[in-house]
Amino acid sequence: MAKRDYYETLGVTRNATEEEIKKSYRKLAMKYHPDRNQGDTSKAAEEKFKEAKEAYEMLSDAQKRAAYDQHGHAGVDPNRGGAGGEGYGGFAEAFGDIFGDMFGQGRGGRPGGGGGRQVFRGSDLSYAMEITLEEAAKGKDAQIRIPSWDNCETCKGTGAKPGTQVKTCGTCNGSGAVQMRQGFFSVQQTCPTCRGAGKVIPEPCGACSGHGKIKRQKTLEVKIPAGIDGGMRIRSAGNGEPGTNGGPPGDLYIEIRIKKHDIFERDGDDLHCSVPISMVVAALGGEIEVPTLSGKAAIDIPEGTQSGKQFRLRGKGIKGVRASYPGDLYCHIAVETPVKLSEHQRRLLRELGESFQKGGSKHSPSGDSWTDRLKNLFS
């Protein structure tokens, strides 16, 4: 079967630069590499991987590319006296970069390349902080205790037992990485002996087990912004675990949790609360006081208010972290049925009930609709 055009295979134009060709090949190699394609698609992916490899092998070499541009596939066919030759330096370099990307290795620290040992960023830490709804609304300054790492006083941070010394790793000669070569393939890996440190400790310090650091606790000042909500996180840069081989430390993430409130429930920047009123106030109306996070507020209850009625107090909610104005407070009315009645109160209620019956459905706002629904149900 005829081979595809190399430029078409890599998805570049004929005037593409070396960097564009390399970038396109790395993308295809990452996509179709056998280690990343298993199962039913593995064979097709392997073929595409080989096709892209061959195209890059030719176009990354200036002589081969010139021969291909002039004579096509015949110009680079070794059996027909084409360009041939070595010319694999660019391919090996690109392939090494790909393996570095796939296995998480940086491009620095290559043996023989002047890089030095590999460094790794420290892990992030998570801390759960529980605050009240009032504290979330107003914000607060808090102190928390978190783990920290100080240099071991016994070994002065070297990790070696006093009287002994740290030695350069003989496997990687202090670079922290080793390379495996096979033909024009070059794969860089973290040194298995020193794990990227570039050094070994024959006799570790007993106080710190060779780590050179001792875990302790420290107090950290944290500013909780006003309006923060449950589930939000505050990032404290550099307060995570320390890095390896001089790498930067990780970060600390403080996750906010809001304690359950006795009165209010939060919904975004809005607040909701249930307000119980007596059946007398519900029937006759009147003014009642309701709580807010900033004090008390008054609500006028109109005559004949039913249970479940909702009253909205604008601006009495919470001003969120990113909001320009505060939310609202929603008061949900709950009409209470009186309990523990005296005989006198029972007699009065019976008389009141009889008078309601004489008045018919005018005293029951939903009575007619309820009766109609019953008739429809049983008809």
Disulfide bonds with the S-S distance in Angstrom:
none
